[in-house]
């Protein structure tokens, strides 16, 4: 009985082994119509030998224009012309000559005594004296003009009323002349003869 059991077990193991081998053959079988598969070696194709042999040529590892002691030759540039000259600095501009010369004559066309007076006349409800940064106070400076003075004003000037021109004239020093055109405004004084008046005044003053 024991011998029969062993025999049966041996036959079973052999059958299973045969089936396994058959299955492996089917899996690993190569299709004859498929192209051949070539596998490369895992190692390097070429290996440099420790002793390459051949004739040893001295300095074969040196580059062109490299000295034998390992240093590089300094590159030089051949110059056919002398080196360029350094440009000279530009000359310093001369100091301007300032000549103070008093005017021979002064002509004022429809002038004002000050901007404050004109602004106060146009905006009497505003504290223009404190709002203006520059008052252009001509009346305070006109007394310093020593040259002959001609003031021309239009009686119908609505931009700078005649009274401001008269105020400036009163503050000026002699010699001075005030000419008033009764029908003129602010921009039409030359239509009433200011041009010829100015020419005659300048000719008489210089």
Secondary structure, 3 states (H helix, E strand, C coil): CHHHHHHHHHHHHHHHHHHHHHHHHHHHCCCCCCCCCCCCCCCCCCCCCCCCCCCCCCCCCCCCCECCCCCECCCCCCCCCCCCCCCCCCCCCCCCCCCCCCCCEEEEECCCCCHHHHHHHHCCCCCHHHHCCCCCCCCCCHHHCCCEEEEEEECCCCCCCHHHHHHHHHHCCCCEEEEEECCCCCCCHHHHCHHHHHHHHHHHHC
